[in-house]
């Protein structure tokens, strides 16, 4: 089975022309006899691969979590409440994989490196610059521990409690959509159906009620700990360990014991 593996776009031939339309055109030009074009379900790939699928007149399969065979795949739907099995009859399959559901593969050796030219430029938009956020904390989607805060944290200033606990644990910081929409945390911290999908070894949810959209982004975590003063909060239904307590008492105590 031939496959094009699409990694994140870095510098090189495309650095001056890394718009989604240009990259999609390049991938289609390289597709040739390949049967599968796959990429991680990242922001870049979600922007590029649907364009590739349109150009190839194929259906895109997004957020695939399991491979049944070369033509059949599984993906979550309805915010992860159901698993859909899809069999594609397209000559070329265009797929994004949810990387958090797969174990890292052992190294299989070096691949051949080829120098290619940039793709055709439709000239409908142009790349200006990339601004990368710098942080000493682990990257959210690859961190082994994530500490997330929700609306219950109350304010942007109070989110310092979440950050302090995360720093003590060497963890990444996450947030619910409610916290992000309220301005307590930046958008790139959002975990959930409309944010980032994470599956760390330990996920600590602080002041998060557990809306279905948030659970879709973190319920595959190995161990889930929930801290909430509402004992009826839905988050406790998926938590391995739950603490019914005021987060403003519990989080400083926990941070002090780490």
C-alpha positions in Angstrom: 0.0 0.0 0.0 1.6 3.3 -1.1 1.2 6.3 1.2 2.1 9.9 1.2 2.7 11.0 4.8 2.2 14.7 5.2 4.1 16.3 8.1 3.8 19.8 9.4 4.9 22.5 7.1 8.3 24.0 8.1 10.8 26.0 6.2 12.3 25.0 2.9 10.9 25.4 -0.6 7.4 26.2 0.7 8.4 28.7 3.4 7.6 31.6 1.2 4.4 30.1 -0.2 3.0 28.0 2.6 -0.7 28.9 2.1 -3.2 26.0 2.1 -4.1 26.4 -1.5 -0.4 26.2 -2.6 0.4 23.2 -0.4 -2.7 21.4 -1.6 -1.8 21.9 -5.2 1.7 20.6 -4.5 0.3 17.4 -2.7 -2.0 16.7 -5.7 1.0 17.1 -8.1 2.9 14.6 -6.0 0.0 12.2 -5.5 0.8 10.2 -8.6 0.1 6.5 -8.0 -0.1 6.8 -4.3 -3.3 5.2 -2.8 -3.4 7.0 0.5 -2.6 10.6 1.5 -2.6 10.9 5.3 -1.7 13.5 7.9 -2.2 14.1 11.6 -5.4 15.9 12.5 -3.7 19.2 13.2 -4.8 22.7 12.3 -2.5 22.7 9.2 -3.8 19.4 7.9 -7.5 20.3 8.6 -6.9 23.4 6.4 -5.0 21.6 3.6 -6.4 18.1 3.2 -10.0 19.0 2.5 -8.7 21.1 -0.4 -6.6 18.1 -1.6 -9.7 15.9 -1.4 -11.7 18.3 -3.6 -9.0 18.5 -6.2 -8.8 14.7 -6.3 -12.6 14.3 -6.3 -12.4 12.2 -3.2 -14.2 12.1 0.2 -12.0 13.2 3.1 -11.9 11.0 6.2 -11.2 13.1 9.3 -10.1 12.3 12.8 -9.7 8.6 12.1 -9.0 6.6 15.3 -8.6 3.1 13.9 -7.7 1.3 10.7 -9.7 -1.8 9.9 -8.2 -2.5 6.5 -6.8 -0.5 3.6 -10.3 0.8 2.7 -12.1 0.8 6.0 -11.6 3.1 8.9 -13.2 4.2 12.2 -13.9 7.7 13.3 -15.8 9.3 16.2 -19.1 11.2 15.6 -21.6 13.1 17.7 -18.8 14.5 20.0 -17.4 11.0 20.4 -20.6 9.4 21.6 -20.6 7.0 18.6 -18.0 5.4 16.4 -18.6 5.4 12.7 -17.1 2.8 10.4 -16.5 4.1 6.9 -15.5 2.1 3.8 -14.1 4.3 1.1 -14.3 3.3 -2.6 -12.2 6.3 -3.7 -9.1 5.4 -5.7 -7.1 7.7 -3.5 -8.0 7.9 0.2 -7.4 11.3 1.9 -7.2 10.9 5.7 -6.4 12.8 8.9 -5.6 10.7 11.9 -6.2 11.6 15.5 -2.7 10.9 16.8 -3.8 10.8 20.5 -5.4 7.4 20.0 -2.3 5.7 18.6 0.8 4.5 20.4 4.1 5.8 19.0 5.5 3.4 16.5 9.0 2.1 16.7 11.5 3.7 14.4 11.7 1.8 11.1 14.8 3.5 9.6 15.4 6.5 7.4 13.3 7.4 4.4 14.6 8.7 1.2 14.9 12.5 0.9 13.9 14.2 -2.3 14.1 17.9 -3.2 10.9 19.2 -4.8 9.8 22.6 -6.1 7.0 24.6 -4.6 3.5 24.1 -5.7 1.5 26.2 -8.2 0.5 29.5 -6.6 -3.2 30.4 -7.2 -2.2 33.9 -6.0 -5.5 34.2 -4.1 -3.7 34.8 -0.8 -0.1 35.1 0.5 1.8 34.0 3.5 3.0 36.9 5.6 4.6 35.4 8.8 4.3 32.8 11.5 4.2 33.8 15.1 5.1 31.0 17.5 4.1 31.1 21.1 7.1 30.3 23.3 6.6 28.4 26.6 8.7 26.4 29.0 5.7 24.1 29.5 5.1 20.9 27.4 3.0 21.2 24.2 -0.6 20.6 25.0 -1.3 17.7 22.6 1.8 15.8 23.5 2.1 16.4 27.2 1.9 13.4 29.6 0.1 15.5 32.2 -2.5 18.2 31.6 -4.1 20.5 34.1 -7.2 22.3 32.8 -9.4 25.0 34.2 -13.0 25.8 33.5 -15.5 28.5 34.1 -15.4 27.7 37.8 -11.9 29.3 38.1 -13.7 32.6 37.9 -11.2 35.0 36.3 -8.0 35.3 34.3 -6.2 36.3 37.5 -7.4 33.1 39.3 -6.1 31.0 36.4 -2.7 31.5 38.0 -3.8 28.7 40.4 -4.1 26.3 37.4 -0.7 27.4 36.0 1.0 27.0 39.4 -0.2 23.5 39.8 0.8 22.7 36.2 4.3 24.0 36.7 4.7 22.0 39.9 3.7 18.8 37.9 5.6 19.7 34.8 2.3 19.7 33.0 0.7 21.5 30.1 -2.2 23.9 30.8 -5.6 23.5 29.2 -8.9 25.2 29.5 -12.6 24.5 28.7 -14.3 26.5 26.0 -16.3 28.3 28.6 -13.1 29.5 30.2 -11.7 30.6 26.9 -14.9 32.3 25.8 -14.9 34.1 29.2 -11.4 35.4 28.5 -9.8 33.4 31.4 -7.4 31.6 29.1 -6.0 32.0 25.5 -7.6 30.1 22.6 -4.7 27.8 22.1 -5.3 26.2 25.5 -8.8 25.1 24.6 -9.4 21.4 25.0 -12.6 19.9 23.4 -14.5 19.2 20.3 -13.7 22.7 18.9 -10.3 22.8 20.5 -7.4 20.4 20.9 -7.8 16.6 21.4 -5.6 15.3 24.2 -5.0 11.9 25.8 -2.3 12.4 28.4 -1.4 9.9 31.2 -3.0 12.2 33.7 -5.7 14.8 33.1 -6.7 17.1 36.0 -10.0 19.0 35.4 -10.4 21.9 37.8 -13.7 23.8 37.9 -14.9 22.1 34.7 -18.5 20.9 34.7 -17.9 18.3 31.9 -20.0 19.4 28.9 -20.1 16.8 26.2 -18.0 19.0 23.9 -15.2 19.2 26.5 -15.3 15.4 27.2 -14.9 14.7 23.5 -11.4 16.3 23.7 -10.1 14.5 26.8 -12.0 11.4 27.7 -9.3 9.1 26.2 -6.9 10.3 28.9 -5.4 7.4 30.9 -6.3 8.8 34.3 -8.8 11.6 34.8 -9.0 13.6 38.1 -11.9 16.0 38.6 -12.1 18.8 41.2 -15.5 20.5 41.4 -17.7 21.7 44.2 -20.8 20.4 42.4 -21.1 16.7 43.1 -23.6 16.4 40.3 -21.2 17.7 37.6 -21.1 15.4 34.6 -17.2 15.4 34.7 -17.5 12.9 37.6 -19.1 10.4 35.3 -15.8 10.0 33.4 -13.4 10.7 36.2 -11.3 7.9 37.7 -10.8 10.1 40.8 -13.2 12.9 41.9 -12.8 15.5 44.7 -15.9 17.4 45.7 -14.4 20.6 47.0 -13.9 24.3 46.5 -11.1 24.5 44.0 -9.7 27.6 45.7 -9.0 25.4 48.8 -8.1 22.2 47.0 -5.7 23.4 44.3 -3.4 25.3 46.6 -3.3 22.4 49.0 -2.5 20.0 46.2 0.2 22.3 44.8 1.7 22.5 48.2 2.0 18.7 48.5 3.6 18.2 45.1 
